[in-house]
Amino acid sequence: MKKIDTHQHYWHYDSHNYPWIDEQMIELKQNRLPQDSIDYLKQHNITGCIAVQARQSELENQFLLNLAENNHQILGIIGWLDLCQSKATQPLEKWQDNLVMKGYRHLIQDEADPDGFFLNTTFNKHVDLILKQNKVYEVLIHAKNLPSAIQFFYKHDHSIMVLDHLGKPNIAHGNAQEWKKQIAPLVNQKHVVAKLSGLITEAGKNWQSNQIEPYIDIALEVFGPERLMFGSDWPVCLLAGNYSQVYNLIETTINKLSSNEQAAIWGENAKKVYRLD
């Protein structure tokens, strides 16, 4: 079984470039680079990973591409561009033939008005261009913004799109059945694939498996094993637990599935979504 971690972050830490890392996130206030996570991948027989942007700067693209060139466990990257600017067309064309650049993402969850962000005409035009280039667009939001994200997905149904962290359900204070109602409309949007990632962070430092497992079970109902991917969200996961805890949580929860269904979540879906060899 080929296993792929679809969500890792890397950085040379400084407070200016990573303002989202606040004073409570002591575990993240240091350099986090590929050599720091390679042993975790080997321990769990994971072939490689997708490196996802962690700062909103075009410098992030070359930084991640350089890391990929020198660290072969990085199978592809999700970069960043300011897609609300008309000039974004030029860098999109620059990167369109780069096979390591698998797509793009924006920290929509941190916008003052995430729901309004989805309505930006220039942003939507550039997302269309990304999809026409056979690259993916990844959506990072909180669960309260799922209605707007779902409408956004409806507009862009001609190629694969990715929902990070299951849309960040409020596991720590939420209700799984209420979240099920929010996520349910995605059952028929077959072009949307979701990551089983970031869940222990949403549950908090004192999380228990029985808190999170209902959300994974609901995700299996809505997306099916054919539209879910494993992601560790390392090193952000360190805010609530270690790599092995994340891996073991997913392994335990999906072990009731067939071997083919488990293989889909661990890596086969990622190979299709990110067009990996």
Secondary structure, DSSP 8 states (H G I E B T S, - for coil): --EEEEEE--B---TTT-TTS-TT-GGGSS-B-HHHHHHHHHHTTEEEEEEE--SSSTHHHHHHHHHHHH-TTEEEEEE---TTSGGGHHHHHHHTT-SSEEEEEE-GGGSS-HHHHTT-HHHHHHHHHHHHTT-EEEE---GGGHHHHHHHHHH--SS-EEEGGGG---TTT--HHHHHHHHGGGGG-TTEEEEE-SHHHHH-TT--HHHHHHHHHHHHHHH-GGGEEE---BTGGGGT--HHHHHHHHHHHHTTS-HHHHHIIIIIHHHHHTT--
